[in-house]
Amino acid sequence: MSGTVPTPVDPITLEVVRCALVAYSDEMAAALRRTAYNPMIFEVQDYCVGLVDTAGELIAQNLGGLPIFLADLGVSVADGIARYGLDGFEPGDAIVMNYPYVAGQHLNNVVVYTPIFVDGQVVAFPAVRAHWVDIGGSRIGFGSTATSDIYSEGLQLRSIKVLKAGKWDADVLQILKDNIRMPESSLGDLRAAIAACRLGERRIAELAERYGLDTVLSCVEEMRNQSERLSRDAVARMADGEYFASSWMDNDGQRLDDPIRLDIRVEVAGEELTIDFSDIAEQVQGPLNSGKSGGVAAARVAFKALTLPTHPVDEGSFRNLHVILPEGKLLNAKPPAALGQWSISLPTVVDTIIKALAPALPDQVPAGHKGDMSGFTFYGVDERTGSRFVCLNINGGGWGGRPVGDGPSACVSVCQGDVRNIPIEIQEARYPLVFAKHELRADSGGAGRHRGGLGLEIEAQPQQVVFTNVANERTTCPPWGLHGGQPGAVNDTIVAQPDAEPVHVKKHTGLRLAAGSSITFRTAGGGGWGDPFERSVADVVEDFLDGFVSREAARDRYGVVLSEDGEVDREATEELRKSADVARR
């Protein structure tokens, strides 16, 4: 926010304003959700809403918004400020932005923002980033590995005014209509985002009128100062030193024999923390790249999770975080690199940063989680209506076992906040699909004193010819265990065409599925934490009775011998665990 020099405020006013800013962001999110056309927004909640100041820095965010969206929302607004200048905005303007080498993400994640005027000057911007079901390009939906440059991925919209002083730009709208497969959906989502921003404009104007702009400005600055102090305290509690961790992605979908290394260095020095991506893989030919702000966002998500996970997010939270990210890397790709699958690697990047700091935080860091932002896409022409359709959904998986308990099951990645899957009833009502199975995947959680969470098993049966994209990752780098825990199961997709044997598919763009076929998505589980033979027998029995662990896994992974009805063979169990203990010594 901008205005005159801020004045001191009392703590009660500060807290009222802090909570009001978060509440306004939540209210904007509710307006977006109620008016969007696209199930990815109104059901999955694949969006974020925030308030950004005139320097492009975050003031507040909605609760539950995607962390990987919100952490770099301000750079999209800053790009428009640099283009137009603060005096280049008028009341009633609305700007769209998805230019990936600034916004950091794939083109479907479109930012919409508007200026807030108080006493004739721009003081802030409400901003929405949401996933449009289509933005043009040669491919559609999640999981396409076919693109090699940004031009084939859709329209690039760099700080474009779609509304000028309240009047639609007919030329821009025509370009959008003519280049998007389902313009009624995407343009409906555009209007929903603008409506949410208009609500934010009104609320900030009301807040400034109630307390005065100077008081609100002072509150924002003190909020950030408090966040910084708390963040510095959190880092100061970590042991100083250099920490390293590595992981890898299978490939970029085009060069199938080239694993993509994620080698990360983290340095803790007093109250300052540096995340160094200098040794991470170079940008790739396939669409697994992200823009610089995508890499910075991944660093911020990991940093926030380890420092102030429950504290409201603002720019002050990151003042003692430093990110080293050379140009031309996987997380800071140069044009015209493809970015369609920008999200695939980022949960693994976050997990690897957290893994690096496990020695500095031995009682706080969990084992590895599913490590990707997986989902599925079905698309084609609905034979019942003759209309195009795109069915997108998010698939959960297992999180790692923790020092204090088992990992959660069927959860989205650390980068995705509170996004949800679309209910099966809605998918079957809207699209020519039937779902035969949507259940927890037995034995997918890594064994440990604290078991990894379970992945999912989802079987879809197309009722006509449809197409899908498969983009399994981390099949050679399973979610890791910690402190003796075992890795979780990896992602797997099984396709059964009529009159053919089922096959396992790792990556495929535009896979044709005939009527009568089935496709089963098996998502990864979380790694285990601690020695599996230290897990209590009672917990293993409960897991068996719940269907989480098979009898074979109970015996082989945990040393617990069970009958078919779950009765424990105490003598065999004691002998098995004792012999395993001797072998470990």
C-alpha positions in Angstrom: 0.0 0.0 0.0 1.1 3.5 -0.5 0.1 6.9 0.9 1.5 9.3 3.5 4.0 8.4 6.2 2.4 5.7 8.5 1.6 6.6 12.1 1.8 4.4 15.2 -1.2 2.3 16.0 -2.3 0.5 19.2 -2.1 -3.4 19.3 -5.9 -3.8 19.2 -6.3 -1.8 16.0 -3.3 -3.7 14.5 -5.0 -7.0 15.2 -8.4 -5.9 13.9 -6.8 -4.7 10.7 -4.7 -7.8 10.3 -7.7 -10.1 10.6 -9.8 -7.8 8.4 -7.3 -8.1 5.5 -7.3 -11.9 5.8 -11.1 -11.9 6.0 -11.4 -9.7 2.9 -9.2 -12.2 1.0 -11.4 -15.0 2.2 -14.5 -13.1 1.1 -13.1 -12.5 -2.3 -12.3 -16.2 -2.6 -15.9 -17.1 -1.7 -17.1 -14.7 -4.4 -14.8 -16.3 -7.0 -15.9 -19.8 -6.0 -19.6 -19.0 -6.2 -19.4 -17.3 -9.6 -16.8 -19.4 -11.5 -17.8 -21.6 -14.4 -15.0 -24.1 -14.1 -15.1 -27.1 -11.6 -11.3 -26.6 -11.1 -12.2 -23.4 -9.4 -15.6 -24.0 -7.7 -14.9 -27.6 -6.6 -11.2 -28.2 -6.6 -10.5 -24.6 -5.4 -7.4 -24.4 -7.7 -6.9 -20.7 -7.1 -5.5 -18.1 -4.7 -6.6 -14.6 -3.7 -4.4 -11.9 -2.2 -3.9 -8.3 -1.6 -0.7 -6.8 -3.1 0.9 -3.4 -2.4 2.2 -0.9 -4.9 5.7 -2.4 -4.7 4.3 -5.8 -5.8 4.7 -7.2 -2.2 2.1 -9.4 -0.6 -0.1 -7.9 2.2 -2.4 -10.8 2.9 -3.8 -14.0 1.4 -6.9 -16.1 1.7 -6.7 -19.1 4.0 -6.2 -22.3 2.2 -5.1 -20.8 -1.1 -2.5 -22.7 -3.0 0.9 -21.9 -1.4 2.7 -22.3 -4.7 0.4 -19.6 -6.2 0.5 -17.1 -3.4 4.2 -17.1 -2.8 4.9 -15.4 -6.1 1.6 -13.6 -6.7 3.2 -10.1 -6.3 5.6 -10.4 -9.3 2.6 -10.5 -11.7 1.3 -7.3 -10.3 4.7 -5.7 -10.2 5.1 -6.4 -14.0 1.9 -4.3 -14.7 3.1 -1.5 -12.4 6.4 -1.5 -14.3 4.5 -1.3 -17.6 1.9 1.3 -16.9 3.3 3.1 -13.9 1.0 3.9 -10.9 -0.5 6.9 -12.8 -1.3 4.6 -15.7 -4.2 2.9 -13.9 -7.8 4.2 -13.8 -10.8 3.2 -11.7 -12.5 0.3 -13.4 -9.3 -1.2 -15.0 -8.8 -4.9 -14.9 -5.6 -6.6 -16.0 -4.8 -10.2 -17.0 -1.4 -11.7 -16.7 0.1 -15.2 -17.3 3.4 -14.5 -18.9 5.3 -17.5 -17.6 8.8 -16.1 -17.4 7.6 -13.6 -14.9 4.6 -15.4 -13.4 6.6 -18.6 -13.2 3.8 -21.0 -14.0 2.0 -22.6 -16.9 -0.3 -20.5 -19.0 -3.5 -21.8 -17.6 -2.8 -20.1 -14.3 -4.1 -16.7 -15.1 -3.7 -13.7 -12.7 -6.4 -11.1 -12.7 -6.0 -7.9 -10.7 -7.5 -4.4 -10.4 -6.3 -1.1 -8.8 -7.7 0.2 -5.5 -8.1 3.9 -5.4 -8.3 5.9 -2.2 -8.5 9.7 -2.4 -7.5 9.6 -6.1 -4.4 7.5 -5.7 -3.6 3.8 -6.2 -3.0 2.2 -2.8 -3.1 -1.6 -3.5 -4.3 -4.3 -5.8 -6.6 -7.2 -5.1 -5.4 -10.2 -7.2 -6.7 -13.6 -8.2 -4.8 -16.4 -9.7 -7.0 -19.3 -10.9 -6.7 -22.3 -13.2 -8.6 -21.8 -16.5 -9.6 -25.0 -18.1 -8.1 -23.9 -21.4 -5.9 -21.1 -22.7 -5.4 -22.4 -26.3 -2.3 -24.1 -27.6 -1.8 -27.4 -29.3 -2.6 -29.6 -26.2 -5.1 -29.5 -23.4 -5.3 -30.5 -19.8 -2.8 -31.9 -17.3 0.0 -34.2 -18.2 0.9 -33.4 -21.7 4.6 -34.0 -22.3 4.5 -33.2 -26.0 5.3 -29.5 -26.1 8.9 -28.2 -26.5 8.3 -24.5 -26.5 5.9 -22.0 -25.0 4.3 -21.0 -28.3 2.6 -24.4 -28.6 1.2 -24.1 -25.0 -1.3 -21.3 -25.5 -1.9 -17.6 -25.3 0.7 -15.5 -23.4 -1.0 -12.5 -21.8 1.5 -10.1 -20.3 -0.2 -7.4 -18.2 -3.0 -6.8 -20.7 -5.9 -4.5 -19.8 -9.2 -6.3 -20.6 -11.2 -3.5 -18.9 -10.1 0.1 -19.4 -11.9 2.5 -17.0 -14.7 0.0 -16.8 -15.1 -0.6 -20.5 -14.3 -4.0 -22.1 -11.5 -4.0 -24.8 -13.5 -5.8 -27.6 -10.3 -6.7 -29.5 -8.7 -8.5 -26.5 -12.0 -10.4 -25.9 -12.2 -11.4 -29.6 -8.6 -12.8 -29.4 -9.5 -14.8 -26.3 -12.7 -16.1 -27.8 -11.0 -17.2 -31.1 -8.1 -19.0 -29.5 -9.7 -20.8 -26.5 -11.5 -24.1 -27.0 -14.1 -23.4 -24.4 -14.4 -19.6 -24.2 -17.6 -19.7 -22.3 -15.8 -21.3 -19.4 -12.6 -19.3 -19.5 -14.3 -15.9 -20.0 -16.8 -16.8 -17.3 -13.9 -17.4 -15.0 -12.4 -14.1 -16.0 -15.6 -12.3 -15.0 -15.7 -14.2 -11.7 -12.1 -13.1 -10.9 -12.9 -9.5 -11.7 -16.0 -9.6 -9.5 -13.9 -10.9 -6.7 -11.4 -8.1 -7.2 -14.2 -5.5 -7.2 -15.3 -6.8 -3.8 -11.7 -6.4 -2.6 -11.7 -2.8 -3.9 -14.8 -2.0 -1.8 -13.5 -3.6 1.3 -10.2 -1.8 1.3 -11.8 1.5 0.6 -14.2 0.9 3.6 -11.2 0.0 5.8 -9.3 3.2 4.9 -12.4 5.3 5.5 -13.0 3.7 8.9 -9.4 4.0 10.3 -7.7 6.4 7.9 -5.2 5.4 5.2 -2.2 6.3 7.4 -3.4 3.9 10.1 -4.0 1.1 7.7 -0.5 1.6 6.2 1.1 1.6 9.7 -0.7 -1.7 10.5 0.6 -3.3 7.3 4.1 -2.3 8.0 4.0 -3.5 11.6 2.4 -6.8 10.5 5.4 -7.4 8.2 7.9 -6.4 10.9 6.3 -8.9 13.3 6.4 -11.6 10.7 10.1 -10.9 10.1 10.9 -11.0 13.8 9.1 -14.3 14.3 10.8 -15.7 11.1 14.2 -14.7 12.3 13.6 -16.3 15.7 12.6 -19.5 14.0 15.8 -19.7 11.9 18.0 -18.7 14.8 16.8 -21.9 16.5 18.3 -24.0 13.7 21.9 -25.2 14.0 24.2 -23.1 11.8 25.8 -24.9 8.9 25.6 -26.1 5.3 23.1 -28.8 4.5 22.7 -30.8 1.3 20.1 -33.1 -0.2 19.4 -34.6 -3.6 16.5 -36.2 -5.4 15.5 -36.6 -9.0 12.7 -36.6 -11.5 12.4 -39.5 -14.0 12.7 -37.4 -17.2 11.1 -34.5 -19.0 8.7 -36.8 -21.0 10.8 -36.5 -24.2 14.3 -37.5 -23.3 13.2 -40.6 -21.4 16.7 -41.8 -20.5 17.8 -38.5 -18.8 16.9 -38.3 -15.1 16.6 -34.7 -13.9 18.8 -34.0 -10.8 17.6 -31.8 -8.0 20.7 -31.1 -6.0 20.1 -28.4 -3.4 22.2 -26.7 -0.8 20.8 -24.9 2.3 22.8 -22.7 4.5 21.8 -21.5 8.0 23.8 -18.6 9.3 22.3 -17.0 12.5 18.9 -15.6 11.6 19.5 -15.9 7.8 18.7 -18.9 5.6 19.9 -19.3 2.0 18.5 -21.9 -0.5 21.0 -22.4 -3.3 19.7 -24.0 -6.6 23.0 -23.5 -8.4 23.5 -27.3 -8.9 20.0 -28.1 -9.9 19.4 -29.4 -13.4 19.6 -27.2 -16.5 16.3 -26.3 -18.2 15.0 -29.3 -20.2 13.4 -29.7 -23.6 10.1 -31.0 -22.3 7.6 -28.9 -20.4 8.8 -29.6 -16.8 10.4 -26.1 -16.5 9.2 -23.1 -14.5 10.0 -19.4 -14.5 12.2 -17.9 -11.8 9.3 -17.0 -9.6 8.2 -20.6 -9.6 11.5 -21.6 -8.2 11.4 -18.8 -5.6 7.9 -19.9 -4.7 9.1 -23.4 -4.0 11.8 -22.1 -1.7 9.2 -19.9 0.1 6.8 -22.8 0.6 9.6 -24.9 2.2 10.8 -22.0 4.3 7.3 -21.1 5.6 6.6 -24.7 6.4 9.8 -24.9 8.6 9.5 -21.5 10.2 6.0 -20.1 10.6 3.5 -22.7 9.3 0.5 -21.3 11.1 1.3 -17.6 11.0 -0.5 -15.4 8.4 1.5 -14.9 5.2 2.9 -11.5 4.2 6.1 -10.3 2.7 7.8 -9.9 6.0 7.7 -13.7 6.4 10.5 -14.0 3.8 12.8 -11.1 4.5 15.5 -13.4 6.0 15.2 -15.9 3.2 17.7 -15.7 0.3 17.4 -17.7 -2.9 20.2 -18.3 -5.3 18.8 -19.4 -8.7 20.9 -18.9 -11.9 19.1 -18.3 -15.2 18.8 -21.3 -17.5 18.0 -23.8 -14.8 15.0 -26.0 -14.5 13.4 -23.5 -12.0 14.5 -20.4 -13.9 14.1 -21.3 -17.6 14.8 -18.9 -20.4 12.3 -18.3 -23.3 11.0 -20.1 -25.3 11.2 -23.0 -22.8 8.0 -25.0 -22.4 6.4 -24.7 -18.9 3.2 -26.8 -19.3 4.1 -29.2 -16.5 5.8 -26.5 -14.2 4.0 -28.0 -11.2 5.3 -31.5 -11.5 8.7 -31.0 -9.9 8.0 -28.3 -7.3 6.6 -30.5 -4.5 9.8 -32.6 -4.8 11.9 -29.5 -4.7 10.1 -28.4 -1.5 10.5 -31.9 0.0 14.2 -32.0 -0.9 14.8 -28.6 0.9 13.0 -30.0 4.0 15.1 -33.2 3.7 18.3 -31.2 3.7 17.3 -29.5 6.9 16.5 -32.8 8.7 19.8 -32.8 10.6 19.2 -29.2 11.8 15.6 -30.1 12.9 15.8 -33.8 13.9 12.5 -33.9 15.7 10.5 -31.8 13.3 11.1 -33.1 9.7 8.8 -35.8 8.3 9.7 -38.4 5.7 9.1 -37.7 2.0 5.6 -37.3 0.7 4.1 -38.1 -2.7 6.1 -35.4 -4.2 4.0 -34.3 -7.2 0.9 -32.4 -8.0 -0.8 -35.3 -9.8 -4.2 -35.3 -11.4 -5.9 -36.6 -14.4 -7.4 -35.3 -17.6 -10.0 -36.8 -19.9 -11.1 -34.9 -23.0 -12.9 -35.3 -26.3 -16.3 -34.6 -27.8 -19.3 -35.7 -25.8 -21.4 -37.9 -28.1 -24.5 -37.1 -26.2 -24.3 -33.3 -26.8 -21.7 -32.9 -29.6 -19.8 -30.5 -27.3 -16.2 -30.5 -26.4 -15.4 -31.5 -22.8 -12.4 -31.5 -20.5 -12.6 -33.3 -17.2 -9.7 -32.3 -14.9 -9.2 -33.5 -11.3 -6.6 -33.7 -8.6 -5.4 -36.9 -7.1 -4.2 -37.1 -3.5 -1.5 -39.4 -2.2 0.4 -40.2 1.0 2.5 -37.9 3.2 5.5 -39.0 5.1 5.5 -40.4 8.6 6.2 -37.8 11.2 8.2 -37.7 14.5 4.8 -37.6 16.3 2.7 -40.0 14.2 1.7 -41.6 10.9 1.6 -39.6 7.7 -1.9 -38.4 6.4 -3.4 -40.4 3.6 -5.0 -39.3 0.3 -3.8 -35.7 0.6 -2.7 -33.2 -2.0 0.9 -32.1 -2.1 2.6 -29.6 0.1 2.3 -27.0 -2.7 -1.5 -27.3 -3.1 -3.0 -26.0 0.2 -6.6 -26.9 0.6 -7.5 -28.0 -3.0 -9.9 -30.9 -3.2 -10.9 -33.5 -5.7 -14.1 -33.2 -7.7 -16.8 -35.5 -6.3 -17.3 -38.6 -8.4 -21.0 -37.7 -8.7 -20.2 -34.4 -10.4 -17.8 -36.0 -12.8 -20.2 -38.8 -13.8 -23.0 -36.3 -14.2 -21.0 -33.9 -16.4 -18.8 -36.3 -18.4 -19.1 -39.7 -20.2 -17.3 -41.5 -17.4 -18.1 -44.1 -14.7 -15.8 -44.6 -11.7 -15.6 -48.1 -10.5 -13.2 -47.5 -7.7 -11.9 -44.6 -5.6 -10.2 -46.1 -2.5 -7.0 -46.1 -0.4 -4.2 -48.1 -1.9 -3.2 -50.8 0.5 0.5 -51.2 1.3 1.4 -48.0 -0.4 2.6 -46.2 2.8 6.2 -46.7 3.7 6.8 -48.9 6.7 8.2 -47.2 9.8 7.7 -46.7 13.5 5.3 -44.1 12.1 3.8 -45.3 8.9 3.7 -43.2 5.7 0.3 -42.2 4.5 -1.5 -44.2 1.8 -2.0 -43.2 -1.8 -5.2 -43.8 -3.8 -6.4 -46.2 -6.4 -8.9 -44.7 -8.8 -10.4 -46.7 -11.7 -12.3 -44.8 -14.4 -14.3 -46.4 -17.2 -15.0 -44.3 -20.3 -18.4 -44.8 -21.8 -17.2 -43.6 -25.3 -14.0 -42.8 -26.9 -12.0 -40.3 -24.8 -8.4 -39.2 -24.6 -6.2 -38.8 -21.6 -2.7 -37.7 -20.7 -0.5 -39.8 -18.4 2.5 -38.2 -16.8 3.7 -40.4 -13.9 6.7 -39.1 -12.1 9.1 -40.2 -9.3 8.8 -43.8 -10.4 12.6 -44.2 -9.8 12.9 -41.9 -6.8 10.3 -43.1 -4.3 9.1 -41.0 -1.4 12.0 -41.5 1.0 11.9 -42.7 4.6 13.8 -41.1 7.4 15.6 -42.6 10.5 15.3 -46.1 9.2 11.8 -45.8 7.7 11.1 -47.4 4.3 10.1 -45.6 1.1 6.5 -45.3 0.0 5.1 -46.9 -3.2 5.5 -45.0 -6.4 2.9 -43.7 -8.9 1.5 -46.2 -11.4 -1.1 -46.1 -14.1 -2.7 -49.3 -15.5 -4.6 -49.2 -18.9 -6.9 -52.0 -19.9 -8.3 -51.7 -23.4 -11.1 -54.1 -24.6 -9.7 -57.5 -25.6 -6.2 -56.6 -24.6 -4.0 -57.3 -21.6 -3.6 -54.5 -19.1 -0.4 -52.4 -19.5 1.5 -50.1 -17.2 1.9 -46.6 -18.7 4.3 -44.1 -17.4 3.9 -41.2 -19.8 1.7 -40.7 -22.8 0.0 -37.6 -24.4 -3.3 -38.1 -26.1 -3.8 -41.7 -25.1 -7.0 -43.0 -26.8 -9.3 -45.0 -24.6 -12.1 -46.9 -26.2 -15.5 -47.5 -24.8 -15.3 -50.4 -22.5 -11.7 -49.7 -21.5 -10.6 -48.8 -18.0 -7.7 -46.8 -16.6 -6.5 -47.1 -13.0 -4.5 -44.4 -11.3 -2.4 -45.6 -8.4 -0.9 -42.7 -6.5 2.3 -42.7 -4.4 2.4 -43.3 -0.7 4.5 -41.4 1.9 7.8 -42.6 3.3 8.0 -44.2 6.8 9.6 -42.5 9.8 11.7 -44.6 12.2 12.5 -48.4 12.4 9.4 -50.4 11.2 10.1 -53.1 13.8 9.6 -50.5 16.5 6.0 -49.9 15.5 3.7 -51.3 18.1 2.1 -54.6 17.4 -1.3 -53.1 18.2 -0.8 -50.5 15.5 0.1 -53.1 12.9 -3.0 -55.1 13.8 -5.2 -52.1 13.5 -3.6 -51.2 10.1 -4.3 -54.8 8.9 -7.9 -54.7 10.1 -8.5 -51.3 8.4 -7.1 -52.7 5.1 -4.1 -50.4 5.1 -1.5 -53.2 5.4 -1.7 -56.7 4.1 -0.8 -59.8 6.1 2.3 -60.2 4.0 3.5 -56.6 4.6 2.7 -57.0 8.3 5.1 -59.9 8.4 7.8 -58.8 6.0 7.9 -55.1 6.8 7.0 -55.0 10.5 7.8 -58.5 11.8 4.2 -59.1 12.9 2.8 -62.5 12.1 -1.0 -62.5 11.7 -3.7 -65.0 11.0 -6.3 -64.3 8.4 -8.7 -62.8 10.9 -6.0 -60.6 12.4 -5.0 -62.7 15.5 -1.3 -62.2 16.4 1.0 -65.2 16.6 2.9 -63.9 19.6 5.7 -66.5 19.6 6.4 -66.1 15.8 6.3 -62.4 16.0 8.7 -62.2 19.0 11.1 -64.6 17.2 10.9 -62.7 13.9 11.5 -59.3 15.5 14.3 -60.7 17.6 16.1 -62.2 14.7 15.7 -59.0 12.7 17.2 -57.0 15.6 20.2 -59.3 15.8 20.7 -59.0 12.0 20.7 -55.2 12.2 23.4 -55.3 14.9 
